[in-house]
């Protein structure tokens, strides 16, 4: 048994600490839901492995059956945890193209195949067998599947994070460089260790170490992250925009977008502050879905019902199209929603003129366009409301 049980217990304690930290804050539970599911999954995996370590080698029919069940549970949870690793990576990096509704089942096929083969193993020795003579589990004739499937999910997660680190500035503001290196390299390294030395089990402690590092970054990130929406906060935005404005001139122009939710006070007063929070979360998710594909984009909640993002582009047509896409997404939401209220946003933007603009003047230009549009929207909404009352 070696130190297997001790390592499992340490990992379980560590996972419970992470869960306790995340459950303290209601907003944190919402913004870190996929991370929390991953921690739960790894906790069950650790517990199953710990019980396997206790049961293995104990003779008797009842212990043999229990070892079969625990081994099956442990292997299934290891596969599920590796899949959740990919899900969290995709959610964190906002790579909606990878796990959208059109292709998500393609990524689940290896998961379900591995689970079915594992569940059938007590009768066919496919993934593992448990010896009645010794009550120890050994590899089955298709045990390599349990290396290939988690390996596939772990490598895909690493690829997603590398792409996000290169093309998405927000990734660098949430996770430290050390954590990103751990997230990418350590799981792959443990897979190679498992392949070379099948008696070495390092996957669980490796996962636990990375999750602890991610949790630490999340706690540090409270200083720079909006707890409700999970976006960057005003402090991080100001740091980012100031760094952009001090860069030497290049082929890409810097644009500042300011977005304000129309009649937000009405939503709060009419439907309650919880619904107002939900409206802000909806807008934040819509903005993430539209803007995260743009290179060099930085999205933040500026305060209250106002959002900002910075984008670098060569062409003004791209900026116009981006504004149109935001309005289109809001309108599509209004068409399919079952809620009693509709969402509407006003948008203002400005391009930074190097050597001419300051942060204050750039913000003022975007703000001026925003409030002109907001006055127009309010006039239209008031007109429609008056018609409805007749």
N, C-alpha and C positions, 0 to 999 in steps of 0.2 A: 504493500500500500504506500510505502515511502511517505512523502510529505503531501500526498494528494488530498487527503482529508483536511489537513491544516490549511492548505492553499484554498480549497473550496470554501471553508468557513470564513477565511479572511475576505474572500471575494464576496460572499453573501453579506457580510457585515458592511463592506464598502458599498454594495448595491443598495442596501437599506438606508445608508446614510444619504446617498444620492436621491433616492425616492423621497425621503423625509425633507430634504432641502427643496425639491421641486414642488412638493405638495403644500408647502407653506403659503404659497402665493397663488391665488386663483388665476390671475393673468398669466402667470408662468405656466400653469397647467395647460392653458389654452395654446400658448405659443410654442411649447415644447412637448406637445402631445406625442409625436412620433418618437422623440428621444425617450420619453417616459415608457412607452410600450417596449422599446428596445431594452431598457433597463429591467423591466418586469420579465421579459423573455430570458435575459441572461441570468436573472435571479433564480428562475425555475430550473434552468440548465445547471447552475452551480449546485442547487439543492439535490437534483436527480443524481448528479455525479457523486456528491458526498454520500448519499444513501447507497449508491452502487459500491463505493469503497468500503462501507460498513458491512454490506451483505455478502460480497464476494468471498468465496472460500468457506462460508458457513454451510455445513452439510444438512440435508433434510429436504423433503419434497416441497414443503412450504417455502423454504428459503430459495429453492431453485426457481419456483414460479415467481416469487417476488423479484429475484434477480432478472428474470426475463422481462418483467414489466418495467423495472427501473432502467434497464439497459435500453429497451425500446424507447422509453420516455426521454432518456438522455440524448440519444442519437437524433430523435425527432426534434427536440428542442434546439440542438446544435444547428440543424439545418434551418429551422425557423429563425433562429437568432441571426444567422448569416443573411437570410432574406431581409429581415428587419434592418440589418446593417445597411443594405442597399437602399431600402425605403427611406431610412433616416438621411442617408447621404443625398438622395434625390430631393427630399423635402428641404433639407438644409441649403443645398445649392440651387434650389428652385428650378431644377431641370425637368420641367413638366413634360417635355417631349419624350423622356425615357419611360416614365410610368403613367402615361395618360390612359384613358379608358379604351383607346383603340388597340394598344399593344401590351397592356398590363398582363393579360392572360398568357402571352408568350413568355413573359418572365416568371410566371407562376408554374408553368409546366414542369421545369426541373424540380421545383419545390414539391409539387404533388407527387411526381414520380418517385422521388427519394423517400417521401413519407410512406407511400404505399408499399414500396419494397421493404422498408424498415419494419412496418407493421406486420408484413407477411413473413418476416425472418424467423420467428419462433417455430414455424412449421416447415420452412424450406431452407433455412440457413443462408439466406440470400446476402444480407448485409453483415450479420453476425450470428454466431451460435454460442450457446451456453452449455458447457459440458456438465452432464449429470454427475460425473465422477468427481469433478473438482469444484463445480459451481463457479467457474471463471468464464468470462466471455472472450471469444476469439473471433478473428475476422472471417467473414463469409466469402463466397466465391465472387460476389460483386461488391465487395467492400470499398473498392476504388471509387464507387459512385459518391460515397460520403466524403471523399476528398475533392472530387471534381465539382460537385454542385456548390458547396460552400465556397470553394475556390473561385468559381465563376462569379458569385455574388460579391465576394470580397474584392476581386480585381475590378469589377464594374464600378463598385463604390469608389475605389481608388482613382479610377479614370475620371469619374464625375468630379471628384474633388480637385484633381489636377487641372481640369478644364476650367472649373469655377475659379480656382486660384489665379489662373492666367487672365481670364476674361472678365471676372466679376469683382470689382473693387470692394464690395461689401464683405466678401468672404474673408479678406485680410483684416477687416475691422472687428470681426466676431471671434474668429479663432486665431490663436497665436501661431507663429511659424512653427514652434516646437510641437504643438498639438497636431497641426496639419501633417508634419513629417511622421509623427506617431501613427496618425489615422491611416496614412498611405502605406508606410513601410512595415510597421510591426505585424499586422495581420498576414501580409504576404510572407514575411520572414518566418512566422510561426507555421504557416502552411508548408514551407520548405523544410523546416525542422521535422514536422510530422511525416513528411514524405521520406526523408533520409533516415530518421530514427523513429520507427513506429511505436517505440516504448515511451517516447517523450511526449507528454501532454502539456502544451504551453498555451493553447488557444484561449482557454477560460481566463487565466491571469492576464494574458495580453489584451483581450477585450476589456477586462475590468480596468486595467491601467489606462487604456485610452478613454473609456467612459468617464473615469475620474478626472482625467485631464480636460475633457470636454465640459464636464460639469463645473470645474474650476473656472474655465473660460466663460461659461454662462454666468456664473456668479459675478465675475469681474465685469462681464458685459452689462450687468445691471446699471453700471455707471453710464453706459453709452447706448443702451437699448430701451426703446419704449416698451413697457411691460404689457400694455394692452394689445398692440398690433404686432409686436415682434420686430418692428422696423427700427432703423437707427433713430436716435433722438436728435434734438436740436444741437446739443453739444457736439456730437459726432459730425453732424452736417456742417457746422461752422468750421471744424477742423479740416474737413475734406475740401470744402469750397475754397478756403483760404490757401490750401496747398495747390489747388488747381490754378488759382489766380496768380500765383507766384512762379508758375512754370514758364519756361521760355516759349515764345510763339512757335506754333507748329502748323501742320496742315489741317488739324481738327479744330473747329471752333467750340467753345464752351457755352452751352445753353443752360439757363436756369428756369425750371418750371415751378410755378406755385399753383396749388390746387386747393380749392375751398369747397366744402360741402354746403349746398344751398339749404336754407331753412332748417339747419340742424337743431336749433333751439325748439322749433315746432315738434320735431321727432321726440326730443327729450320731454317736453311738456305734455304732449298728447299720449305717448306710449311708454314713457318711463325711461330712466337713465340706463337701465340694462339694455333696452332696445336701442338707445342711442349708442351705447358701446358696440352693439352688434352691427349697427350701421357703419361705424368707423372701421371695424374689422373687415366688413364686406368690401368697403372702398379700398382698404389696404391690400386685400387679396386680389382684387381686380387690377390694381396698379402693379402688383408683383407679376401677375400673369402676363401683362402687356409689356412691361418695361424690362423684365429680367433678361430678355433675349438681346437687348441692345448693349453693345460693347462700351465699357467705360461709364455705365450708368450707376448712379448712387441715389438711392431712395430713402427718405426719412419722413417721420412725422414731426412737423415743425412745432405743433402745439395745438390743443383744442381740436378743431375740425379741419385743420390746415395741414397739407402735405407738400413736400418739396422734393424735387429730384434734379440732379445735374446729369447732363448727357453731352457727350462730345460727338460732333458730326461734321462732315464736310459740306453737306447739302441742306439748305433750308427746307427743301421739299420733304425730307425725312422728318423734320420737326413738325411740319404741318400735318403729315400723315399720322404721326404719333398722337397729336392732339385729337385728330379725327377718330383714331382707334380707341382712345379712352372714352370719348363720348359714345361711340358705338357699343362698347362693352357695358356702359351704364344703361343704355337703352335696352340692350338685350336682357340685362338683369331685370329691368322693370317689366319686360314682357313675360318672363317666365316665373317671376316671384309670386308667392302666395300671400306675401305680407300686404298690409293695408296701405302702406305708404310707398311712394316712389323716391328714388334717389336722383339727385341732380347735382352737378358740380360746375363750378366756374373755374376757368383755367387762364392763367397769364404766363407769358414766358418772355425772356429777353436773352439776347446774345451778348457775350462779354467782348467789349472792344478793348484790346490790349493797349495800355498806355493812356486810355481815356477813362475807363470805368474803374470805380472802386466797388467793394462789396455792397456798400450802401446804395450807390447809384444803380447797380445792377438789380438789386432787390427792389428798389423803388420803381424801376421800369416794369418789371414783371408784376409787381403789386398793382400798378396803375392799370395795366391791361386786365388783371384779374377783377378789380372792382368795377370797371366799366362793364365787363361781361356780367358780373353779379347783379348790377342794377338792371340790366336788360332782362336777365332771367327772372328776377323778382317781379318786374313789371308784367312779364308774360304769365307767371304763375298766379299773380294777383288777379289778372284779367280772366284767366281760366276759372279761378275760384269764384269770382263774381258771377260768371255765366252759370256755374253749377248751382248757385243759390237761387237763381231766378226760377 
